[in-house]
Amino acid sequence: MLVYLNQLTEEKTMSMLNPVHPGSILRTEIIEAHGLSVTEAAKTLRVSRPTLSSLLNARADLSGDMAVRFEKAFGVDMETLMRMQNSYDIARTRKREKTIRVSRFIPRTAA
């Protein structure tokens, strides 16, 4: 079972080596596609301009709250946006996983 899980993990890792930050997609596919400025989009979403700008420039992660706002305002599926953020987070963590020092847990044998 563990070998199978490791194989699945390796396959998934290979398939999402460098996913794009969801903010970049939202900028090009929603904001720019609708001809909106960041200020106009922020007003539509009822968030501050700096908050939206940080997301669109990949300086902030997409929150569930913001994903719902995009879904309500522009019809973009929240679950899709959150999966994009998750894939981005996984890839970012995988890139630095060698810096995370944790040893494999070995259970004690029954006496």
N, CA, C and O atoms as CSV, one atom per row, in Angstrom:
chain,resi,resn,atom,element,x,y,z
A,1,MET,N,N,0.824,-1.193,0.000
A,1,MET,CA,C,0.000,0.000,0.000
A,1,MET,C,C,0.867,1.256,0.000
A,1,MET,O,O,0.610,2.187,-0.763
A,2,LEU,N,N,1.892,1.286,0.852
A,2,LEU,CA,C,2.760,2.452,0.939
A,2,LEU,C,C,3.487,2.699,-0.382
A,2,LEU,O,O,3.652,3.845,-0.800
A,3,VAL,N,N,3.921,1.618,-1.036
A,3,VAL,CA,C,4.610,1.764,-2.327
A,3,VAL,C,C,3.652,2.377,-3.338
A,3,VAL,O,O,4.038,3.262,-4.102
A,4,TYR,N,N,2.414,1.918,-3.349
A,4,TYR,CA,C,1.412,2.451,-4.259
A,4,TYR,C,C,1.184,3.938,-4.010
A,4,TYR,O,O,1.112,4.723,-4.956
A,5,LEU,N,N,1.070,4.331,-2.734
A,5,LEU,CA,C,0.879,5.743,-2.403
A,5,LEU,C,C,2.068,6.577,-2.837
A,5,LEU,O,O,1.895,7.693,-3.327
A,6,ASN,N,N,3.273,6.053,-2.664
A,6,ASN,CA,C,4.464,6.777,-3.113
A,6,ASN,C,C,4.462,6.952,-4.630
A,6,ASN,O,O,4.854,8.006,-5.131
A,7,GLN,N,N,4.022,5.924,-5.368
A,7,GLN,CA,C,3.951,6.031,-6.826
A,7,GLN,C,C,2.936,7.088,-7.237
A,7,GLN,O,O,3.188,7.888,-8.139
A,8,LEU,N,N,1.782,7.084,-6.566
A,8,LEU,CA,C,0.775,8.104,-6.867
A,8,LEU,C,C,1.309,9.498,-6.589
A,8,LEU,O,O,1.081,10.423,-7.369
A,9,THR,N,N,2.012,9.648,-5.490
A,9,THR,CA,C,2.584,10.943,-5.123
A,9,THR,C,C,3.579,11.396,-6.175
A,9,THR,O,O,3.574,12.562,-6.570
A,10,GLU,N,N,4.430,10.493,-6.633
A,10,GLU,CA,C,5.414,10.844,-7.659
A,10,GLU,C,C,4.735,11.249,-8.959
A,10,GLU,O,O,5.152,12.211,-9.603
A,11,GLU,N,N,3.679,10.515,-9.353
A,11,GLU,CA,C,2.969,10.847,-10.583
A,11,GLU,C,C,2.308,12.220,-10.483
A,11,GLU,O,O,2.384,13.017,-11.418
A,12,LYS,N,N,1.663,12.496,-9.354
A,12,LYS,CA,C,1.014,13.785,-9.175
A,12,LYS,C,C,2.034,14.907,-9.147
A,12,LYS,O,O,1.793,15.981,-9.697
A,13,THR,N,N,3.173,14.666,-8.509
A,13,THR,CA,C,4.226,15.672,-8.442
A,13,THR,C,C,4.731,15.999,-9.841
A,13,THR,O,O,4.950,17.165,-10.170
A,14,MET,N,N,4.913,14.984,-10.651
A,14,MET,CA,C,5.393,15.209,-12.009
A,14,MET,C,C,4.371,15.985,-12.835
A,14,MET,O,O,4.749,16.787,-13.690
A,15,SER,N,N,3.067,15.753,-12.585
A,15,SER,CA,C,2.048,16.408,-13.402
A,15,SER,C,C,1.851,17.876,-13.038
A,15,SER,O,O,1.302,18.635,-13.836
A,16,MET,N,N,2.284,18.288,-11.856
A,16,MET,CA,C,2.101,19.684,-11.479
A,16,MET,C,C,3.408,20.302,-11.011
A,16,MET,O,O,3.488,20.859,-9.916
A,17,LEU,N,N,4.419,20.198,-11.842
A,17,LEU,CA,C,5.726,20.721,-11.487
A,17,LEU,C,C,5.737,22.228,-11.289
A,17,LEU,O,O,6.383,22.737,-10.373
A,18,ASN,N,N,5.028,22.928,-12.141
A,18,ASN,CA,C,5.090,24.384,-12.066
A,18,ASN,C,C,3.727,25.023,-12.355
A,18,ASN,O,O,3.581,25.741,-13.343
A,19,PRO,N,N,2.735,24.768,-11.505
A,19,PRO,CA,C,1.430,25.382,-11.766
A,19,PRO,C,C,1.484,26.899,-11.579
A,19,PRO,O,O,2.291,27.424,-10.812
A,20,VAL,N,N,0.621,27.566,-12.287
A,20,VAL,CA,C,0.551,29.024,-12.241
A,20,VAL,C,C,-0.245,29.450,-11.005
A,20,VAL,O,O,-1.213,28.790,-10.628
A,21,HIS,N,N,0.156,30.530,-10.391
A,21,HIS,CA,C,-0.584,31.085,-9.256
A,21,HIS,C,C,-1.981,31.479,-9.748
A,21,HIS,O,O,-2.113,32.064,-10.822
A,22,PRO,N,N,-3.019,31.164,-8.974
A,22,PRO,CA,C,-4.373,31.490,-9.441
A,22,PRO,C,C,-4.591,32.982,-9.672
A,22,PRO,O,O,-5.424,33.358,-10.496
A,23,GLY,N,N,-3.871,33.823,-8.972
A,23,GLY,CA,C,-4.007,35.261,-9.182
A,23,GLY,C,C,-3.628,35.677,-10.591
A,23,GLY,O,O,-4.243,36.573,-11.170
A,24,SER,N,N,-2.609,35.019,-11.142
A,24,SER,CA,C,-2.199,35.330,-12.519
A,24,SER,C,C,-3.297,34.976,-13.510
A,24,SER,O,O,-3.551,35.714,-14.462
A,25,ILE,N,N,-3.941,33.847,-13.279
A,25,ILE,CA,C,-5.048,33.419,-14.150
A,25,ILE,C,C,-6.227,34.377,-14.007
A,25,ILE,O,O,-6.833,34.781,-15.000
A,26,LEU,N,N,-6.541,34.733,-12.778
A,26,LEU,CA,C,-7.659,35.657,-12.556
A,26,LEU,C,C,-7.397,37.008,-13.208
A,26,LEU,O,O,-8.309,37.635,-13.747
A,27,ARG,N,N,-6.148,37.448,-13.155
A,27,ARG,CA,C,-5.801,38.732,-13.780
A,27,ARG,C,C,-6.057,38.694,-15.288
A,27,ARG,O,O,-6.725,39.571,-15.835
A,28,THR,N,N,-5.522,37.673,-15.948
A,28,THR,CA,C,-5.639,37.636,-17.406
A,28,THR,C,C,-7.006,37.189,-17.900
A,28,THR,O,O,-7.553,37.773,-18.835
A,29,GLU,N,N,-7.560,36.153,-17.274
A,29,GLU,CA,C,-8.793,35.557,-17.782
A,29,GLU,C,C,-10.070,36.237,-17.300
A,29,GLU,O,O,-11.124,36.081,-17.917
A,30,ILE,N,N,-9.986,36.976,-16.221
A,30,ILE,CA,C,-11.190,37.635,-15.699
A,30,ILE,C,C,-11.050,39.156,-15.760
A,30,ILE,O,O,-11.811,39.828,-16.456
A,31,ILE,N,N,-10.094,39.681,-15.041
A,31,ILE,CA,C,-9.977,41.147,-14.921
A,31,ILE,C,C,-9.671,41.782,-16.278
A,31,ILE,O,O,-10.419,42.639,-16.747
A,32,GLU,N,N,-8.569,41.361,-16.909
A,32,GLU,CA,C,-8.194,41.938,-18.202
A,32,GLU,C,C,-9.196,41.580,-19.300
A,32,GLU,O,O,-9.493,42.403,-20.166
A,33,ALA,N,N,-9.719,40.341,-19.261
A,33,ALA,CA,C,-10.678,39.906,-20.286
A,33,ALA,C,C,-11.960,40.736,-20.257
A,33,ALA,O,O,-12.608,40.913,-21.289
A,34,HIS,N,N,-12.322,41.238,-19.098
A,34,HIS,CA,C,-13.506,42.084,-18.969
A,34,HIS,C,C,-13.166,43.576,-19.091
A,34,HIS,O,O,-14.042,44.430,-18.949
A,35,GLY,N,N,-11.913,43.876,-19.349
A,35,GLY,CA,C,-11.508,45.265,-19.515
A,35,GLY,C,C,-11.600,46.077,-18.237
A,35,GLY,O,O,-11.811,47.289,-18.275
A,36,LEU,N,N,-11.441,45.405,-17.105
A,36,LEU,CA,C,-11.539,46.086,-15.812
A,36,LEU,C,C,-10.180,46.528,-15.301
A,36,LEU,O,O,-9.166,45.881,-15.565
A,37,SER,N,N,-10.167,47.603,-14.588
A,37,SER,CA,C,-8.967,47.987,-13.845
A,37,SER,C,C,-9.014,47.226,-12.522
A,37,SER,O,O,-10.052,46.680,-12.149
A,38,VAL,N,N,-7.901,47.194,-11.825
A,38,VAL,CA,C,-7.866,46.548,-10.520
A,38,VAL,C,C,-8.815,47.268,-9.565
A,38,VAL,O,O,-9.489,46.628,-8.758
A,39,THR,N,N,-8.867,48.575,-9.653
A,39,THR,CA,C,-9.762,49.365,-8.795
A,39,THR,C,C,-11.225,49.010,-9.055
A,39,THR,O,O,-11.995,48.819,-8.113
A,40,GLU,N,N,-11.607,48.921,-10.324
A,40,GLU,CA,C,-12.989,48.559,-10.662
A,40,GLU,C,C,-13.329,47.152,-10.190
A,40,GLU,O,O,-14.406,46.908,-9.647
A,41,ALA,N,N,-12.399,46.234,-10.406
A,41,ALA,CA,C,-12.631,44.849,-9.984
A,41,ALA,C,C,-12.741,44.760,-8.467
A,41,ALA,O,O,-13.582,44.026,-7.947
A,42,ALA,N,N,-11.902,45.496,-7.761
A,42,ALA,CA,C,-11.946,45.490,-6.298
A,42,ALA,C,C,-13.304,45.999,-5.803
A,42,ALA,O,O,-13.861,45.463,-4.845
A,43,LYS,N,N,-13.827,47.025,-6.454
A,43,LYS,CA,C,-15.148,47.535,-6.081
A,43,LYS,C,C,-16.227,46.481,-6.336
A,43,LYS,O,O,-17.122,46.291,-5.512
A,44,THR,N,N,-16.141,45.807,-7.465
A,44,THR,CA,C,-17.100,44.757,-7.803
A,44,THR,C,C,-17.059,43.630,-6.766
A,44,THR,O,O,-18.097,43.114,-6.352
A,45,LEU,N,N,-15.855,43.264,-6.360
A,45,LEU,CA,C,-15.674,42.171,-5.397
A,45,LEU,C,C,-15.872,42.615,-3.945
A,45,LEU,O,O,-15.947,41.787,-3.036
A,46,ARG,N,N,-15.955,43.927,-3.742
A,46,ARG,CA,C,-16.115,44.517,-2.406
A,46,ARG,C,C,-14.931,44.171,-1.495
A,46,ARG,O,O,-15.091,43.756,-0.347
A,47,VAL,N,N,-13.736,44.364,-2.064
A,47,VAL,CA,C,-12.486,44.213,-1.315
A,47,VAL,C,C,-11.638,45.447,-1.578
A,47,VAL,O,O,-11.939,46.238,-2.472
A,48,SER,N,N,-10.586,45.607,-0.801
A,48,SER,CA,C,-9.712,46.755,-1.036
A,48,SER,C,C,-8.848,46.518,-2.268
A,48,SER,O,O,-8.556,45.381,-2.637
A,49,ARG,N,N,-8.453,47.613,-2.889
A,49,ARG,CA,C,-7.579,47.513,-4.050
A,49,ARG,C,C,-6.263,46.814,-3.706
A,49,ARG,O,O,-5.835,45.943,-4.464
A,50,PRO,N,N,-5.593,47.163,-2.577
A,50,PRO,CA,C,-4.337,46.478,-2.247
A,50,PRO,C,C,-4.511,44.966,-2.040
A,50,PRO,O,O,-3.632,44.182,-2.401
A,51,THR,N,N,-5.631,44.569,-1.468
A,51,THR,CA,C,-5.886,43.136,-1.264
A,51,THR,C,C,-5.973,42.417,-2.601
A,51,THR,O,O,-5.344,41.376,-2.794
A,52,LEU,N,N,-6.743,42.966,-3.514
A,52,LEU,CA,C,-6.892,42.343,-4.835
A,52,LEU,C,C,-5.582,42.398,-5.607
A,52,LEU,O,O,-5.203,41.421,-6.252
A,53,SER,N,N,-4.894,43.516,-5.550
A,53,SER,CA,C,-3.622,43.655,-6.247
A,53,SER,C,C,-2.607,42.614,-5.778
A,53,SER,O,O,-1.886,42.037,-6.592
A,54,SER,N,N,-2.551,42.378,-4.479
A,54,SER,CA,C,-1.626,41.374,-3.942
A,54,SER,C,C,-1.929,39.991,-4.500
A,54,SER,O,O,-1.014,39.242,-4.843
A,55,LEU,N,N,-3.207,39.653,-4.591
A,55,LEU,CA,C,-3.592,38.359,-5.157
A,55,LEU,C,C,-3.223,38.286,-6.630
A,55,LEU,O,O,-2.601,37.318,-7.068
A,56,LEU,N,N,-3.600,39.292,-7.389
A,56,LEU,CA,C,-3.371,39.271,-8.840
A,56,LEU,C,C,-1.893,39.287,-9.203
A,56,LEU,O,O,-1.515,38.831,-10.282
A,57,ASN,N,N,-1.059,39.805,-8.315
A,57,ASN,CA,C,0.389,39.835,-8.557
A,57,ASN,C,C,1.122,38.694,-7.852
A,57,ASN,O,O,2.345,38.724,-7.711
A,58,ALA,N,N,0.363,37.689,-7.412
A,58,ALA,CA,C,0.911,36.461,-6.798
A,58,ALA,C,C,1.707,36.742,-5.531
A,58,ALA,O,O,2.635,36.003,-5.204
A,59,ARG,N,N,1.354,37.798,-4.824
A,59,ARG,CA,C,2.005,38.094,-3.540
A,59,ARG,C,C,1.167,37.597,-2.372
A,59,ARG,O,O,1.644,37.557,-1.238
A,60,ALA,N,N,-0.086,37.216,-2.642
A,60,ALA,CA,C,-0.976,36.682,-1.611
A,60,ALA,C,C,-1.681,35.450,-2.166
A,60,ALA,O,O,-1.943,35.346,-3.364
A,61,ASP,N,N,-1.980,34.521,-1.262
A,61,ASP,CA,C,-2.705,33.317,-1.654
A,61,ASP,C,C,-4.187,33.628,-1.835
A,61,ASP,O,O,-4.711,34.585,-1.265
A,62,LEU,N,N,-4.841,32.814,-2.627
A,62,LEU,CA,C,-6.281,32.920,-2.823
A,62,LEU,C,C,-6.983,32.296,-1.617
A,62,LEU,O,O,-6.771,31.123,-1.313
A,63,SER,N,N,-7.799,33.061,-0.948
A,63,SER,CA,C,-8.562,32.544,0.193
A,63,SER,C,C,-9.899,31.992,-0.295
A,63,SER,O,O,-10.337,32.285,-1.407
A,64,GLY,N,N,-10.529,31.201,0.543
A,64,GLY,CA,C,-11.860,30.707,0.220
A,64,GLY,C,C,-12.845,31.846,0.043
A,64,GLY,O,O,-13.698,31.806,-0.844
A,65,ASP,N,N,-12.729,32.859,0.886
A,65,ASP,CA,C,-13.601,34.023,0.806
A,65,ASP,C,C,-13.459,34.726,-0.543
A,65,ASP,O,O,-14.454,35.101,-1.163
A,66,MET,N,N,-12.234,34.899,-0.984
A,66,MET,CA,C,-12.007,35.575,-2.268
A,66,MET,C,C,-12.496,34.699,-3.423
A,66,MET,O,O,-13.029,35.211,-4.407
A,67,ALA,N,N,-12.319,33.393,-3.305
A,67,ALA,CA,C,-12.799,32.488,-4.355
A,67,ALA,C,C,-14.319,32.579,-4.490
A,67,ALA,O,O,-14.840,32.562,-5.605
A,68,VAL,N,N,-15.028,32.674,-3.376
A,68,VAL,CA,C,-16.486,32.828,-3.413
A,68,VAL,C,C,-16.859,34.158,-4.060
A,68,VAL,O,O,-17.825,34.231,-4.819
A,69,ARG,N,N,-16.105,35.199,-3.763
A,69,ARG,CA,C,-16.383,36.503,-4.371
A,69,ARG,C,C,-16.247,36.434,-5.897
A,69,ARG,O,O,-17.086,36.971,-6.620
A,70,PHE,N,N,-15.190,35.772,-6.387
A,70,PHE,CA,C,-15.015,35.627,-7.838
A,70,PHE,C,C,-16.128,34.767,-8.438
A,70,PHE,O,O,-16.603,35.031,-9.543
A,71,GLU,N,N,-16.532,33.745,-7.704
A,71,GLU,CA,C,-17.622,32.889,-8.184
A,71,GLU,C,C,-18.912,33.697,-8.317
A,71,GLU,O,O,-19.590,33.626,-9.342
A,72,LYS,N,N,-19.247,34.461,-7.283
A,72,LYS,CA,C,-20.482,35.248,-7.302
A,72,LYS,C,C,-20.447,36.359,-8.347
A,72,LYS,O,O,-21.439,36.602,-9.034
A,73,ALA,N,N,-19.322,37.020,-8.463
A,73,ALA,CA,C,-19.231,38.168,-9.377
A,73,ALA,C,C,-19.036,37.763,-10.835
A,73,ALA,O,O,-19.610,38.376,-11.734
A,74,PHE,N,N,-18.223,36.727,-11.069
A,74,PHE,CA,C,-17.832,36.414,-12.446
A,74,PHE,C,C,-18.190,34.996,-12.899
A,74,PHE,O,O,-17.929,34.627,-14.044
A,75,GLY,N,N,-18.788,34.201,-12.003
A,75,GLY,CA,C,-19.207,32.855,-12.391
A,75,GLY,C,C,-18.094,31.829,-12.470
A,75,GLY,O,O,-18.267,30.769,-13.072
A,76,VAL,N,N,-16.956,32.132,-11.871
A,76,VAL,CA,C,-15.826,31.189,-11.872
A,76,VAL,C,C,-16.023,30.223,-10.704
A,76,VAL,O,O,-16.227,30.656,-9.569
A,77,ASP,N,N,-15.965,28.937,-10.970
A,77,ASP,CA,C,-16.211,27.922,-9.948
A,77,ASP,C,C,-15.206,28.014,-8.801
A,77,ASP,O,O,-13.996,27.930,-9.011
A,78,MET,N,N,-15.721,28.187,-7.598
A,78,MET,CA,C,-14.877,28.308,-6.409
A,78,MET,C,C,-13.981,27.091,-6.232
A,78,MET,O,O,-12.795,27.230,-5.931
A,79,GLU,N,N,-14.540,25.897,-6.416
A,79,GLU,CA,C,-13.762,24.679,-6.228
A,79,GLU,C,C,-12.576,24.616,-7.193
A,79,GLU,O,O,-11.489,24.175,-6.821
A,80,THR,N,N,-12.790,25.053,-8.418
A,80,THR,CA,C,-11.701,25.075,-9.400
A,80,THR,C,C,-10.602,26.030,-8.954
A,80,THR,O,O,-9.417,25.703,-9.024
A,81,LEU,N,N,-11.001,27.204,-8.497
A,81,LEU,CA,C,-10.010,28.178,-8.036
A,81,LEU,C,C,-9.223,27.649,-6.835
A,81,LEU,O,O,-8.008,27.826,-6.762
A,82,MET,N,N,-9.911,27.006,-5.905
A,82,MET,CA,C,-9.235,26.487,-4.715
A,82,MET,C,C,-8.317,25.316,-5.065
A,82,MET,O,O,-7.268,25.151,-4.441
A,83,ARG,N,N,-8.695,24.501,-6.052
A,83,ARG,CA,C,-7.797,23.423,-6.512
A,83,ARG,C,C,-6.538,24.015,-7.147
A,83,ARG,O,O,-5.443,23.477,-6.984
A,84,MET,N,N,-6.701,25.120,-7.868
A,84,MET,CA,C,-5.536,25.788,-8.451
A,84,MET,C,C,-4.595,26.271,-7.348
A,84,MET,O,O,-3.380,26.097,-7.441
A,85,GLN,N,N,-5.159,26.874,-6.308
A,85,GLN,CA,C,-4.339,27.350,-5.191
A,85,GLN,C,C,-3.652,26.172,-4.505
A,85,GLN,O,O,-2.475,26.258,-4.155
A,86,ASN,N,N,-4.376,25.083,-4.313
A,86,ASN,CA,C,-3.803,23.902,-3.673
A,86,ASN,C,C,-2.649,23.334,-4.495
A,86,ASN,O,O,-1.602,22.995,-3.944
A,87,SER,N,N,-2.835,23.230,-5.796
A,87,SER,CA,C,-1.763,22.729,-6.671
A,87,SER,C,C,-0.543,23.631,-6.610
A,87,SER,O,O,0.592,23.155,-6.573
A,88,TYR,N,N,-0.781,24.928,-6.599
A,88,TYR,CA,C,0.311,25.892,-6.506
A,88,TYR,C,C,1.061,25.723,-5.181
A,88,TYR,O,O,2.292,25.716,-5.155
A,89,ASP,N,N,0.311,25.586,-4.085
A,89,ASP,CA,C,0.926,25.412,-2.761
A,89,ASP,C,C,1.744,24.127,-2.686
A,89,ASP,O,O,2.851,24.120,-2.148
A,90,ILE,N,N,1.194,23.040,-3.229
A,90,ILE,CA,C,1.917,21.759,-3.213
A,90,ILE,C,C,3.222,21.878,-3.982
A,90,ILE,O,O,4.270,21.449,-3.499
A,91,ALA,N,N,3.166,22.454,-5.165
A,91,ALA,CA,C,4.383,22.593,-5.982
A,91,ALA,C,C,5.416,23.462,-5.286
A,91,ALA,O,O,6.608,23.157,-5.318
A,92,ARG,N,N,4.966,24.541,-4.658
A,92,ARG,CA,C,5.873,25.444,-3.953
A,92,ARG,C,C,6.538,24.730,-2.765
A,92,ARG,O,O,7.729,24.910,-2.511
A,93,THR,N,N,5.761,23.926,-2.050
A,93,THR,CA,C,6.308,23.180,-0.917
A,93,THR,C,C,7.259,22.089,-1.394
A,93,THR,O,O,8.306,21.876,-0.783
A,94,ARG,N,N,6.916,21.402,-2.467
A,94,ARG,CA,C,7.798,20.353,-3.003
A,94,ARG,C,C,9.158,20.936,-3.386
A,94,ARG,O,O,10.184,20.274,-3.228
A,95,LYS,N,N,9.168,22.149,-3.880
A,95,LYS,CA,C,10.432,22.765,-4.283
A,95,LYS,C,C,11.365,23.002,-3.102
A,95,LYS,O,O,12.583,23.059,-3.269
A,96,ARG,N,N,10.789,23.141,-1.906
A,96,ARG,CA,C,11.626,23.386,-0.735
A,96,ARG,C,C,11.593,22.245,0.279
A,96,ARG,O,O,12.031,22.412,1.418
A,97,GLU,N,N,11.075,21.086,-0.131
A,97,GLU,CA,C,10.918,19.994,0.829
A,97,GLU,C,C,12.240,19.492,1.414
A,97,GLU,O,O,12.246,18.957,2.522
A,98,LYS,N,N,13.337,19.647,0.714
A,98,LYS,CA,C,14.630,19.194,1.248
A,98,LYS,C,C,15.075,20.028,2.444
A,98,LYS,O,O,15.928,19.594,3.218
A,99,THR,N,N,14.513,21.199,2.598
A,99,THR,CA,C,14.856,22.040,3.751
A,99,THR,C,C,14.041,21.685,4.991
A,99,THR,O,O,14.316,22.181,6.083
A,100,ILE,N,N,13.040,20.827,4.819
A,100,ILE,CA,C,12.189,20.405,5.933
A,100,ILE,C,C,12.778,19.124,6.509
A,100,ILE,O,O,12.742,18.075,5.866
A,101,ARG,N,N,13.311,19.208,7.701
A,101,ARG,CA,C,14.019,18.095,8.332
A,101,ARG,C,C,13.101,17.324,9.274
A,101,ARG,O,O,12.851,17.746,10.403
A,102,VAL,N,N,12.609,16.199,8.795
A,102,VAL,CA,C,11.782,15.305,9.602
A,102,VAL,C,C,12.214,13.875,9.296
A,102,VAL,O,O,12.399,13.504,8.137
A,103,SER,N,N,12.370,13.082,10.345
A,103,SER,CA,C,12.738,11.669,10.174
A,103,SER,C,C,11.482,10.815,10.086
A,103,SER,O,O,10.439,11.158,10.642
A,104,ARG,N,N,11.598,9.721,9.392
A,104,ARG,CA,C,10.481,8.778,9.260
A,104,ARG,C,C,10.159,8.200,10.626
A,104,ARG,O,O,11.068,7.812,11.359
A,105,PHE,N,N,8.895,8.137,10.977
A,105,PHE,CA,C,8.445,7.538,12.227
A,105,PHE,C,C,8.518,6.024,12.101
A,105,PHE,O,O,8.024,5.444,11.134
A,106,ILE,N,N,9.133,5.396,13.081
A,106,ILE,CA,C,9.218,3.932,13.126
A,106,ILE,C,C,8.488,3.482,14.385
A,106,ILE,O,O,8.941,3.739,15.500
A,107,PRO,N,N,7.356,2.809,14.200
A,107,PRO,CA,C,6.599,2.379,15.385
A,107,PRO,C,C,7.372,1.327,16.179
A,107,PRO,O,O,8.127,0.530,15.623
A,108,ARG,N,N,7.162,1.351,17.488
A,108,ARG,CA,C,7.786,0.342,18.342
A,108,ARG,C,C,7.100,-0.992,18.098
A,108,ARG,O,O,5.895,-1.050,17.855
A,109,THR,N,N,7.871,-2.047,18.165
A,109,THR,CA,C,7.296,-3.391,18.005
A,109,THR,C,C,6.658,-3.801,19.311
A,109,THR,O,O,7.117,-3.414,20.385
A,110,ALA,N,N,5.600,-4.585,19.220
A,110,ALA,CA,C,4.904,-5.043,20.424
A,110,ALA,C,C,5.807,-5.996,21.212
A,110,ALA,O,O,6.455,-6.866,20.631
A,111,ALA,N,N,5.844,-5.832,22.504
A,111,ALA,CA,C,6.711,-6.672,23.338
A,111,ALA,C,C,5.961,-7.852,23.900
A,111,ALA,O,O,6.539,-8.662,24.625
